[in-house]
Amino acid sequence: MNSKEYNISVDKYADGVYRFVLKNIKNEEKAQDIIQDTFEKLWIKAENVNFLKVKSYIFTTAYHTMIDHIRKDKKQTVLDRNAELKHAHERQYSDLNEILQEAIDMLPKIQKSLILLRDYEGYSYKEIAETTNLNESQVKVYIFRARKFLKNYLGTIESVI
């Protein structure tokens, strides 16, 4: 493909591929970045791309570029969230109960109730299931999730003290 065919391809397919990407990610700026990356890749590989198959190449490249951006954003979000949780308690507290209560208050209502019944009141899983009209396995799952959240929120004891 030569530069004239490249320009024709851009004129002919840019709007369609942009709409395709925008419909999937619903963010105009990211969609524009993906389209720019797509056409950059096309320019780099232009001599190896058949002009008759350029539409397929553009949409395939845009799709893979979009997936790469989504994965990158997802990883960044996870890293940002982990950093946020890790440094959640850099404030100095002298009262550990206050920190623990703050963490428990952040739990969903059902998880909070079950944690209080199990860990504070000492009820068995069976007794909690009967009290809350849940089955025993649901109780165990909710408590596990609550404890996992608390562990992530509180981090190590050294970061709390």
Phi, psi and omega per residue, in radians:
M1 nan 2.360 3.121
N2 -1.712 -3.139 -3.077
S3 -1.164 -0.579 3.105
K4 -1.148 -0.762 3.117
E5 -1.163 -0.614 3.082
Y6 -1.073 -0.831 -3.140
N7 -1.096 -0.680 3.080
I8 -1.086 -0.737 3.134
S9 -1.083 -0.754 3.123
V10 -1.072 -0.858 -3.134
D11 -1.059 -0.691 -3.019
K12 -1.383 -0.641 -2.965
Y13 -2.004 -0.158 -3.060
A14 -1.049 -0.806 -3.113
D15 -1.117 -0.771 -3.116
G16 -1.121 -0.782 -3.136
V17 -1.218 -0.579 3.078
Y18 -1.104 -0.816 3.111
R19 -1.063 -0.697 3.112
F20 -1.041 -0.842 -3.114
V21 -1.204 -0.772 -3.110
L22 -1.075 -0.684 3.128
K23 -1.092 -0.577 -3.115
N24 -1.430 -0.697 -3.050
I25 -1.836 -0.277 3.049
K26 0.963 0.669 3.081
N27 -2.505 1.948 -3.029
E28 -1.061 -0.786 -3.107
E29 -1.119 -0.761 3.122
K30 -1.163 -0.657 3.110
A31 -1.098 -0.739 3.106
Q32 -1.099 -0.717 3.101
D33 -1.088 -0.733 3.141
I34 -1.125 -0.744 3.130
I35 -1.134 -0.720 3.108
Q36 -1.083 -0.777 3.101
D37 -1.089 -0.679 -3.139
T38 -1.081 -0.854 -3.118
F39 -1.252 -0.463 3.022
E40 -1.146 -0.767 3.109
K41 -1.103 -0.676 3.090
L42 -1.093 -0.743 -3.132
W43 -1.095 -0.732 -3.140
I44 -1.131 -0.665 -3.100
K45 -1.730 0.211 -3.009
A46 -0.925 -0.723 -3.093
E47 -1.210 -0.326 -3.138
N48 -1.724 -0.089 -3.086
V49 -1.748 2.268 3.095
N50 -1.330 2.251 -3.107
F51 -1.031 -0.568 -3.129
L52 -1.251 -0.329 -3.130
K53 -1.994 0.289 -3.051
V54 -1.164 -0.610 -3.141
K55 -1.055 -0.809 3.116
S56 -1.076 -0.749 3.140
Y57 -1.080 -0.775 -3.103
I58 -1.099 -0.854 -3.094
F59 -1.174 -0.680 3.108
T60 -1.135 -0.784 3.130
T61 -1.123 -0.744 3.119
A62 -1.079 -0.737 3.134
Y63 -1.075 -0.850 -3.128
H64 -1.160 -0.637 3.094
T65 -1.145 -0.709 3.111
M66 -1.099 -0.771 3.108
I67 -1.066 -0.728 3.104
D68 -1.062 -0.752 3.122
H69 -1.119 -0.740 3.139
I70 -1.083 -0.794 3.129
R71 -1.099 -0.725 3.137
K72 -1.098 -0.799 3.121
D73 -1.106 -0.683 3.140
K74 -1.122 -0.776 3.110
K75 -1.092 -0.737 -3.132
Q76 -1.113 -0.706 3.123
T77 -1.108 -0.762 3.123
V78 -1.105 -0.761 3.128
L79 -1.113 -0.749 3.126
D80 -1.095 -0.745 -3.122
R81 -1.141 -0.738 3.123
N82 -1.120 -0.717 3.105
A83 -1.121 -0.672 3.122
E84 -1.121 -0.781 3.119
L85 -1.158 -0.697 -3.101
K86 -1.094 -0.641 -3.071
H87 -1.816 0.333 -3.098
A88 -1.118 -0.484 -3.060
H89 -2.106 0.802 3.057
E90 -1.371 -0.197 3.034
R91 -1.194 2.609 -3.113
Q92 -1.589 2.100 3.074
Y93 -2.102 2.563 3.054
S94 -1.810 -0.237 -3.076
D95 -1.913 1.828 -3.135
L96 -1.154 -0.561 3.110
N97 -1.083 -0.638 3.120
E98 -1.120 -0.723 3.121
I99 -1.159 -0.776 3.131
L100 -1.112 -0.735 3.125
Q101 -1.118 -0.679 3.092
E102 -1.073 -0.735 3.127
A103 -1.163 -0.762 -3.141
I104 -1.119 -0.652 3.119
D105 -1.123 -0.374 3.138
M106 -1.423 -0.219 -3.139
L107 -1.233 2.667 2.976
P108 -1.040 2.677 -3.010
K109 -0.956 -0.798 -3.101
I110 -1.141 -0.742 3.130
Q111 -1.141 -0.713 3.119
K112 -1.055 -0.798 3.141
S113 -1.067 -0.781 -3.100
L114 -1.177 -0.715 3.092
I115 -1.066 -0.756 3.140
L116 -1.124 -0.726 3.122
L117 -1.144 -0.743 -3.062
R118 -1.359 -0.951 -2.981
D119 -1.540 -0.477 -3.132
Y120 -1.697 -0.697 -3.097
E121 -1.637 -0.364 3.061
G122 1.446 0.317 3.108
Y123 -1.218 2.659 3.069
S124 -1.396 2.879 3.102
Y125 -1.026 -0.704 -3.123
K126 -1.116 -0.773 3.134
E127 -1.127 -0.694 3.110
I128 -1.128 -0.736 3.125
A129 -1.060 -0.745 3.124
E130 -1.163 -0.687 -3.122
T131 -1.180 -0.705 -3.027
T132 -1.702 -0.030 -3.091
N133 1.061 0.572 3.016
L134 -1.909 2.814 3.022
N135 -1.478 2.861 -3.018
E136 -1.063 -0.667 -3.136
S137 -1.191 -0.620 3.074
Q138 -1.106 -0.718 3.124
V139 -1.051 -0.797 -3.134
K140 -1.094 -0.717 3.140
V141 -1.132 -0.813 -3.139
Y142 -1.085 -0.719 3.135
I143 -1.171 -0.724 3.101
F144 -1.027 -0.838 -3.133
R145 -1.091 -0.696 3.131
A146 -1.132 -0.779 3.130
R147 -1.125 -0.677 3.107
K148 -1.087 -0.781 3.103
F149 -1.063 -0.807 -3.125
L150 -1.072 -0.714 3.115
K151 -1.074 -0.792 3.128
N152 -1.165 -0.686 -3.111
Y153 -1.190 -0.803 -3.083
L154 -1.391 -0.516 -3.126
G155 1.181 -2.538 3.137
T156 -1.466 2.751 -3.140
I157 -1.111 -0.500 3.141
E158 -1.164 -0.570 -3.138
S159 -1.333 -0.365 3.133
V160 -1.449 -0.664 -3.058
I161 -1.329 nan nan
